Amino acid sequence: MTDLYESAQASVLNICKNFATETGGGMAVFKFDAHAETNSWPNNDVIGPAEFQVEVNVGILEIETLIGISTLNDTNIVRLDKLISRLFTKLQPDKMFPFLDAGNGAPMGMMKVKSPVVVLPVARTETRPVKFIGLSLGTDRAFGA
């Protein structure tokens, strides 16, 4: 049986990976929850999920997460603002993304971005800025039961 939590994570990471590839700037995909200390972050721009949670409601998966971007050596956060603007456009309500099987990467359905989508204020760390977009996604079909 497919692990739905791992599949939900893989699907959100896939959104991040595709965005990083589209930017063409060497951005690394990164799980913010896995690295509390900024000195353990990669030495380049990063994108990834934080505060990831999954809920099952009558078999429908509801995913709530933040997707963050952090830039390195970005005076006046010009690059960060441009990247967040671009990501915010991609994550508008009703946009659809594939829900992937974590085991083999095959599509199992689709996820739809739900309203609202929120850009949070910039967070400061000792070395670099980070900005998050908060969003919810729902699967288009029920799993389990």
Secondary structure, DSSP 8 states (H G I E B T S, - for coil): ---HHHHHHHHHHHHHHHHHHHH-S--EE--GGG--SGGGS-SS-EEEEEEEEEEEETTEEEEEEEEEEE-SS-GGGHHHHHHHHHHHHHT-TT-EEEEE-TTT--EEEEEEEEEEEEE---EE-SS-EEEEEEEEEEEEEE---
